[in-house]
Amino acid sequence: MLNRLFKIYNFFKRHLFCTFRIKTVGVRALILKDNKILLVRHTYIDGWYLPGGGVNAHESAHQAVVREVREEVGGIASEPVKLLAAYFNTKPGWDDYVLLFKVDLLQQNDFFDREIAETRWFDVDQLPHDVTISTKRRIEEHVFGAILEDCW
């Protein structure tokens, strides 16, 4: 049920934002430790993603990525977080920017978030088969040194 509500919400949100040409800003966290990367799987969309989400009103991108790491992976970010790149999201129905941050964790606690089905550490050389294309590209760029693209 929750999965269906999120899909409906996102459909109308994208349509509204496109109609009125509203740009949004999102953040993602690249969290690495011992040649492993931390990814999340949401309850409302398929695939594995870098943790992250939207920047709220009256919130800086830095504050947003620290909050999203806490909410999505139960992590406490080590300060300062480092901005790696800014991307334009060209997926149909979106008109936004995604800021990618390098985040180190001071600790990771047990947590519950109804948006997150699972968090898991993966070897950077053995990503899951259903990792999203954008997530895989960011790992190739920032872990393996592939040429940076400017689109998410």
C-alpha positions as CSV (number, residue, x, y, z in Angstrom):
1,M,0.0,0.0,0.0
2,L,2.8,2.4,1.0
3,N,4.6,1.6,-2.2
4,R,1.6,2.5,-4.3
5,L,1.1,5.8,-2.4
6,F,4.7,6.9,-3.0
7,K,4.5,6.1,-6.7
8,I,1.3,8.2,-7.0
9,Y,2.8,11.0,-5.0
10,N,5.9,11.1,-7.1
11,F,3.9,11.0,-10.3
12,F,1.9,14.0,-9.4
13,K,4.9,15.8,-7.9
14,R,6.9,15.4,-11.2
15,H,3.9,16.5,-13.3
16,L,3.4,19.6,-11.1
17,F,7.1,20.5,-11.1
18,C,7.3,20.1,-14.9
19,T,4.2,22.1,-15.5
20,F,5.4,25.1,-13.5
21,R,9.1,24.5,-14.3
22,I,10.1,24.2,-10.7
23,K,13.7,23.1,-10.2
24,T,14.6,21.1,-7.2
25,V,17.9,20.2,-5.5
26,G,18.8,16.7,-4.2
27,V,21.8,15.2,-2.5
28,R,23.4,11.8,-2.5
29,A,26.1,10.4,-0.3
30,L,29.0,8.3,-1.5
31,I,30.0,6.3,1.6
32,L,33.0,4.0,1.3
33,K,34.8,1.9,3.8
34,D,37.4,-0.9,3.2
35,N,36.7,-1.1,-0.5
36,K,33.0,-1.4,0.2
37,I,30.1,1.0,-0.6
38,L,26.9,1.6,1.3
39,L,23.8,1.4,-0.8
40,V,20.0,1.5,0.0
41,R,17.0,-0.1,-1.4
42,H,13.7,1.8,-1.1
43,T,10.3,0.4,-0.4
44,Y,8.7,2.3,-3.2
45,I,11.1,1.9,-6.1
46,D,13.2,-0.9,-7.5
47,G,17.0,-1.0,-7.4
48,W,19.9,0.0,-5.2
49,Y,20.8,3.6,-4.7
50,L,23.3,5.9,-3.0
51,P,21.6,7.2,0.1
52,G,20.1,10.7,-0.3
53,G,17.0,12.7,-1.0
54,G,15.7,16.2,-1.5
55,V,17.0,19.4,0.1
56,N,14.2,20.8,2.3
57,A,13.2,24.5,2.5
58,H,15.6,26.5,4.7
59,E,18.2,23.7,4.6
60,S,21.6,23.8,3.1
61,A,22.8,20.9,0.9
62,H,25.4,20.1,3.6
63,Q,22.6,19.8,6.2
64,A,20.5,17.8,3.8
65,V,23.1,15.1,3.1
66,V,23.9,14.8,6.9
67,R,20.2,14.4,7.6
68,E,19.6,11.9,4.8
69,V,22.5,9.8,5.9
70,R,21.1,9.7,9.4
71,E,17.6,8.9,8.2
72,E,18.4,6.4,5.5
73,V,21.3,4.4,7.0
74,G,21.3,5.3,10.7
75,G,24.7,6.9,10.2
76,I,26.4,9.8,11.9
77,A,28.5,11.7,9.4
78,S,32.0,12.8,10.1
79,E,32.5,16.5,9.5
80,P,33.2,18.0,7.1
81,V,31.5,16.2,4.3
82,K,33.0,16.9,0.9
83,L,31.2,18.0,-2.3
84,L,32.4,15.8,-5.1
85,A,30.2,17.0,-8.1
86,A,27.0,18.6,-9.2
87,Y,24.8,16.9,-11.8
88,F,21.8,17.8,-13.8
89,N,19.0,15.2,-13.7
90,T,17.7,14.6,-17.2
91,K,15.4,11.8,-16.5
92,P,11.9,12.3,-18.0
93,G,9.7,14.3,-15.7
94,W,12.5,15.7,-13.6
95,D,14.2,19.1,-13.7
96,D,16.6,19.1,-10.8
97,Y,20.2,19.1,-9.7
98,V,21.8,16.4,-7.6
99,L,24.8,17.2,-5.5
100,L,27.1,14.3,-4.7
101,F,29.0,14.3,-1.4
102,K,31.7,12.1,0.0
103,V,30.7,11.1,3.5
104,D,32.6,9.2,6.1
105,L,30.7,7.6,9.0
106,L,31.6,8.1,12.6
107,Q,29.2,5.3,13.4
108,Q,26.2,3.5,12.0
109,N,23.3,2.7,14.3
110,D,20.3,0.4,14.0
111,F,17.3,2.3,12.7
112,F,13.9,2.0,11.1
113,D,12.7,4.2,8.2
114,R,9.6,3.1,6.4
115,E,11.0,4.4,3.1
116,I,14.1,2.1,3.3
117,A,13.7,-1.6,2.8
118,E,17.3,-2.4,3.3
119,T,20.8,-1.0,3.6
120,R,23.8,-3.1,2.7
121,W,27.6,-2.8,2.2
122,F,28.8,-4.1,-1.2
123,D,32.3,-4.6,-2.5
124,V,32.8,-1.9,-5.1
125,D,33.9,-4.6,-7.5
126,Q,30.8,-6.7,-6.9
127,L,27.7,-4.4,-7.1
128,P,24.2,-6.0,-7.1
129,H,22.7,-6.7,-10.5
130,D,19.9,-4.2,-9.9
131,V,22.0,-1.2,-8.9
132,T,20.7,1.8,-10.8
133,I,22.6,3.1,-13.8
134,S,23.2,6.5,-12.2
135,T,24.5,4.9,-9.0
136,K,26.9,2.7,-11.0
137,R,28.1,5.7,-13.0
138,R,28.9,7.7,-9.9
139,I,30.9,4.7,-8.5
140,E,32.8,4.4,-11.7
141,E,33.6,8.1,-11.7
142,H,34.5,8.6,-8.1
143,V,36.0,5.2,-7.2
144,F,37.5,4.0,-10.4
145,G,38.4,7.4,-12.0
146,A,36.0,7.3,-15.0
147,I,35.4,10.6,-16.8
148,L,32.8,12.7,-15.0
149,E,29.5,13.3,-16.7
150,D,27.4,16.3,-15.9
151,C,24.1,14.5,-16.1
152,W,22.8,12.3,-13.4
